[in-house]
Amino acid sequence: MVYGPEWHKSSYSAGSENCVEVAEGRVTGVRDTQYRNLGRLDVPAGEWAALVTSVGMAE
């Protein structure tokens, strides 16, 4: 059986309708919650971590 990525909404969405979802792993997928069917952006996990750190969102 093949499993897809586990998507979750950004914790910074605060219940907003305008948010993104991510699926983290070796490659991190990013997509718009309202337009999931339009595709996603896939980036290497290390690059995603660098972005999150640089914008001050790392916990």
PyMOL CGO cylinders between C-alpha atoms (Angstrom):
from pymol import cmd
from pymol.cgo import CYLINDER

trace = [
    CYLINDER, 0.00, 0.00, 0.00, 1.30, 3.48, -0.90, 0.3, 1, 1, 1, 1, 1, 1,
    CYLINDER, 1.30, 3.48, -0.90, 0.68, 6.34, 1.50, 0.3, 1, 1, 1, 1, 1, 1,
    CYLINDER, 0.68, 6.34, 1.50, 0.62, 10.01, 0.56, 0.3, 1, 1, 1, 1, 1, 1,
    CYLINDER, 0.62, 10.01, 0.56, 2.19, 12.85, 2.48, 0.3, 1, 1, 1, 1, 1, 1,
    CYLINDER, 2.19, 12.85, 2.48, 0.66, 13.92, 5.77, 0.3, 1, 1, 1, 1, 1, 1,
    CYLINDER, 0.66, 13.92, 5.77, -0.43, 17.51, 5.31, 0.3, 1, 1, 1, 1, 1, 1,
    CYLINDER, -0.43, 17.51, 5.31, -1.00, 19.94, 8.17, 0.3, 1, 1, 1, 1, 1, 1,
    CYLINDER, -1.00, 19.94, 8.17, -1.96, 23.60, 8.31, 0.3, 1, 1, 1, 1, 1, 1,
    CYLINDER, -1.96, 23.60, 8.31, 0.51, 26.15, 9.50, 0.3, 1, 1, 1, 1, 1, 1,
    CYLINDER, 0.51, 26.15, 9.50, 0.21, 26.83, 13.22, 0.3, 1, 1, 1, 1, 1, 1,
    CYLINDER, 0.21, 26.83, 13.22, 0.40, 30.54, 12.35, 0.3, 1, 1, 1, 1, 1, 1,
    CYLINDER, 0.40, 30.54, 12.35, -2.93, 30.43, 10.48, 0.3, 1, 1, 1, 1, 1, 1,
    CYLINDER, -2.93, 30.43, 10.48, -4.92, 31.13, 13.65, 0.3, 1, 1, 1, 1, 1, 1,
    CYLINDER, -4.92, 31.13, 13.65, -8.12, 29.83, 12.08, 0.3, 1, 1, 1, 1, 1, 1,
    CYLINDER, -8.12, 29.83, 12.08, -7.80, 32.03, 9.02, 0.3, 1, 1, 1, 1, 1, 1,
    CYLINDER, -7.80, 32.03, 9.02, -9.10, 30.83, 5.66, 0.3, 1, 1, 1, 1, 1, 1,
    CYLINDER, -9.10, 30.83, 5.66, -5.92, 32.13, 4.00, 0.3, 1, 1, 1, 1, 1, 1,
    CYLINDER, -5.92, 32.13, 4.00, -3.25, 29.66, 4.98, 0.3, 1, 1, 1, 1, 1, 1,
    CYLINDER, -3.25, 29.66, 4.98, -0.81, 27.13, 3.69, 0.3, 1, 1, 1, 1, 1, 1,
    CYLINDER, -0.81, 27.13, 3.69, -0.33, 23.46, 4.40, 0.3, 1, 1, 1, 1, 1, 1,
    CYLINDER, -0.33, 23.46, 4.40, 2.95, 21.61, 4.55, 0.3, 1, 1, 1, 1, 1, 1,
    CYLINDER, 2.95, 21.61, 4.55, 3.93, 17.96, 4.35, 0.3, 1, 1, 1, 1, 1, 1,
    CYLINDER, 3.93, 17.96, 4.35, 7.36, 17.53, 5.90, 0.3, 1, 1, 1, 1, 1, 1,
    CYLINDER, 7.36, 17.53, 5.90, 9.83, 14.80, 5.12, 0.3, 1, 1, 1, 1, 1, 1,
    CYLINDER, 9.83, 14.80, 5.12, 12.93, 14.36, 2.95, 0.3, 1, 1, 1, 1, 1, 1,
    CYLINDER, 12.93, 14.36, 2.95, 11.21, 16.79, 0.60, 0.3, 1, 1, 1, 1, 1, 1,
    CYLINDER, 11.21, 16.79, 0.60, 8.78, 19.34, 2.05, 0.3, 1, 1, 1, 1, 1, 1,
    CYLINDER, 8.78, 19.34, 2.05, 5.60, 20.05, 0.10, 0.3, 1, 1, 1, 1, 1, 1,
    CYLINDER, 5.60, 20.05, 0.10, 3.86, 23.43, 0.42, 0.3, 1, 1, 1, 1, 1, 1,
    CYLINDER, 3.86, 23.43, 0.42, 0.39, 24.15, -0.95, 0.3, 1, 1, 1, 1, 1, 1,
    CYLINDER, 0.39, 24.15, -0.95, -2.43, 26.66, -0.63, 0.3, 1, 1, 1, 1, 1, 1,
    CYLINDER, -2.43, 26.66, -0.63, -5.24, 25.33, 1.53, 0.3, 1, 1, 1, 1, 1, 1,
    CYLINDER, -5.24, 25.33, 1.53, -7.96, 26.85, -0.65, 0.3, 1, 1, 1, 1, 1, 1,
    CYLINDER, -7.96, 26.85, -0.65, -6.47, 25.64, -3.95, 0.3, 1, 1, 1, 1, 1, 1,
    CYLINDER, -6.47, 25.64, -3.95, -5.05, 22.21, -3.16, 0.3, 1, 1, 1, 1, 1, 1,
    CYLINDER, -5.05, 22.21, -3.16, -5.91, 20.93, -6.62, 0.3, 1, 1, 1, 1, 1, 1,
    CYLINDER, -5.91, 20.93, -6.62, -3.60, 23.48, -8.30, 0.3, 1, 1, 1, 1, 1, 1,
    CYLINDER, -3.60, 23.48, -8.30, -0.47, 21.68, -7.14, 0.3, 1, 1, 1, 1, 1, 1,
    CYLINDER, -0.47, 21.68, -7.14, 2.27, 22.22, -4.65, 0.3, 1, 1, 1, 1, 1, 1,
    CYLINDER, 2.27, 22.22, -4.65, 5.81, 23.46, -4.31, 0.3, 1, 1, 1, 1, 1, 1,
    CYLINDER, 5.81, 23.46, -4.31, 8.34, 20.78, -3.30, 0.3, 1, 1, 1, 1, 1, 1,
    CYLINDER, 8.34, 20.78, -3.30, 11.61, 21.86, -1.69, 0.3, 1, 1, 1, 1, 1, 1,
    CYLINDER, 11.61, 21.86, -1.69, 14.44, 19.90, -0.06, 0.3, 1, 1, 1, 1, 1, 1,
    CYLINDER, 14.44, 19.90, -0.06, 13.91, 19.60, 3.70, 0.3, 1, 1, 1, 1, 1, 1,
    CYLINDER, 13.91, 19.60, 3.70, 17.12, 21.48, 4.47, 0.3, 1, 1, 1, 1, 1, 1,
    CYLINDER, 17.12, 21.48, 4.47, 16.03, 24.44, 2.36, 0.3, 1, 1, 1, 1, 1, 1,
    CYLINDER, 16.03, 24.44, 2.36, 12.62, 24.50, 4.07, 0.3, 1, 1, 1, 1, 1, 1,
    CYLINDER, 12.62, 24.50, 4.07, 14.31, 24.47, 7.50, 0.3, 1, 1, 1, 1, 1, 1,
    CYLINDER, 14.31, 24.47, 7.50, 16.57, 27.35, 6.43, 0.3, 1, 1, 1, 1, 1, 1,
    CYLINDER, 16.57, 27.35, 6.43, 13.57, 29.39, 5.26, 0.3, 1, 1, 1, 1, 1, 1,
    CYLINDER, 13.57, 29.39, 5.26, 11.60, 28.78, 8.45, 0.3, 1, 1, 1, 1, 1, 1,
    CYLINDER, 11.60, 28.78, 8.45, 14.63, 29.73, 10.56, 0.3, 1, 1, 1, 1, 1, 1,
    CYLINDER, 14.63, 29.73, 10.56, 15.39, 32.85, 8.52, 0.3, 1, 1, 1, 1, 1, 1,
    CYLINDER, 15.39, 32.85, 8.52, 11.87, 34.24, 8.86, 0.3, 1, 1, 1, 1, 1, 1,
    CYLINDER, 11.87, 34.24, 8.86, 11.85, 33.52, 12.59, 0.3, 1, 1, 1, 1, 1, 1,
    CYLINDER, 11.85, 33.52, 12.59, 9.22, 30.79, 12.62, 0.3, 1, 1, 1, 1, 1, 1,
    CYLINDER, 9.22, 30.79, 12.62, 11.36, 28.01, 14.07, 0.3, 1, 1, 1, 1, 1, 1,
    CYLINDER, 11.36, 28.01, 14.07, 10.32, 26.83, 17.51, 0.3, 1, 1, 1, 1, 1, 1,
]
cmd.load_cgo(trace, "trace")
